[in-house]
Amino acid sequence: MRTREVLFLTTFLAPFAAFAANEGVPAYYQSGPTQTANRDAYGKYANMGYAQYVGKSGSKQVVGTNTYTFQVPRQKIKNPTDSSAYLVDANGNFIGAANGTFTANGIAMPAEAEPRTSVYANYSRRFADFQFKTGVNSVLEWDDMIYNEVNVGAQHNFSLRNFDMFAYVDYTYGDMASGGLSMDYDLEPYSWSDPTYGIFTVSMGDQTGRTNHFRFGIGAHHVWDIGGWKLSPSIGYEIFKHNLKMTDHIYPNPGVYLPLMTDKGDYVYGDVEGNYYALAIDREAPSDWYQVCMSPEDIKLAVAGGSGYFELGDYITTTDYTEDLGDIPWGVGPNECVIIGGDGPIRVDGTTHIYNTTWSGFYVGLEIEKQMTLSDKLRFYFQFGLPKYSAEGIWPNRDDWQQSPSFLDEGSNGAYSYSAELEYDLRLSNRLQLAIKADTNYFHVGKIGGELYVAEYSAFRIDEEGQYILDEDGYPIIETTPAHTEKITESLTEAVWQSFGLHIGFKYSF
């Protein structure tokens, strides 16, 4: 009895069990009896229990032939300033945006969500040197200058005919906080083969100054992508000014001997054998010769009837030095050289030199940046320019030059400049970033001309033979030359500015 009941129930429930087994099985859509992977591997599928679904013949059950296509519309990113366009974590911190570029770890960052306008401000500490050489081998240096600088700027990203562009403006003001020495070398060596010949320091002292640096430019934004590094070329114009002063200078006054000369204007030399030679002042003497300096025996003395105040009349009588005259002139005795100066350093208080310099011109730049993680970015910047050089010199202690200015150096021969920056940006919020930067710059100009502004002066008139021209009463004629300008073909031999700066500041995006 129980056996018959089991058979009856099995027969009755089998169709329902088959229907339930097929429910939820994936449907395969096909339009022809093409050979399929299922048919090729039918034996494998049958042994694994798939026979009850695909049949022992390997043919599949066709449940429909319709084809469906689904299209997901592209999501539009909202305005970058809309906070809903950004992605945040569970704590509400910014972690990126909906679509865009990728970080080094493959995390999406939105190009559309990059702020259109950014402003920034930072403080920097700059270390700088400046030197220029004149056409007469005079060298002036401002060494080891240290500046406190304040920098502000703005950048705006925009599209021009669907081409991403950016424009920026940048200004820096610097004030010298401290530094080393300012130095004025009167001469360099006449020949570097003998560096000790013809050089001595004229003065050295304190230094002060300030700088102004203005830049603006336009460029193509992220036009190249190399391994996640975004490249943005640009072109711009800059004006860089540094106004420098030398103050409270000390003149060493080392003492200079008077060389013995012939009546033809040549120097006198001697050798170890006791022979003497006359040599033109522009010729180099052999290394085994020594230059003869003036001694009291070589000097003619004017004859006077007394000391203090005494009229010499309308002519001067001279005589040779004798040992009876003692240690005159200039406090030296027989067979001693006459030395001028040597009485110790002389301090000149106040401003001694002022040199106001301007470099201005076009440049090309290249910015390279990469989003390292969701919160920080690395940026490099390189710039090369061809500036024009212009500088005004004011030498207050020169009464033979005009003041404000005394001379002008101007030109662009051999002029070039370059700068490099390395910057690290750390995002503090969706609008605020911390920026840490290091940079260096270099400006150079070669031989250029200038103008010397000569002050008014008076001098005795001299004829072609070097004799004073006398008036009708027999007195020398004094002639006054008005202030005028003289052109100098090689006013400047070279000028170089170089500096290194460390910056810290903030960027804010709109």
Buried (B, 14 or more C-beta within 10 A) or exposed (E): EEEEEEEEEEEEEEEEEEEEEEEEEEEEEEEEEEEBEBBEEBEEBBEEEBBEBBEEEBEBEEEEEEEEEEEEEEEEBBEBBEEEBBBEEEEEEBEBBBBBBEBEEEBBBBBBBBBBEBBBBBEBBBBBBBBBBBBEBBBBBBBEBBBBBBBBBBBBBEEEEEEBBBBBBBBBBBEBEEBBBBBBBBBBEBEEEEEEEEBEBBBBBBBBBBBBBBBBBBBBBBEEEEEBBBBBEBEBBBBBBBBBBBBBBBBBBEEEBBBBBEEEEBBBBBEEEEEEBBBEEEEEEEEEBEEBBBBBEBBEBEEEEEEEEEEEEEEEEEEEBEEEEEEEEBEBEEEBBBBEEEEEEEEBEEBBBBBBBBBBBEBBBBBBBBBBEBBBBBBBBEBEBEBBBBBBBBBBEBEEBBEEBBBBBBBBEEBBBBBBBEBBBEBEEBBEBBBBBBBBBEBBBBBBBBBBBBBEEEEEEEEEEEEEEEEEEEEBEEEEEEEEEEEBEEBBBBBBBBBEBBBEBBBBBE
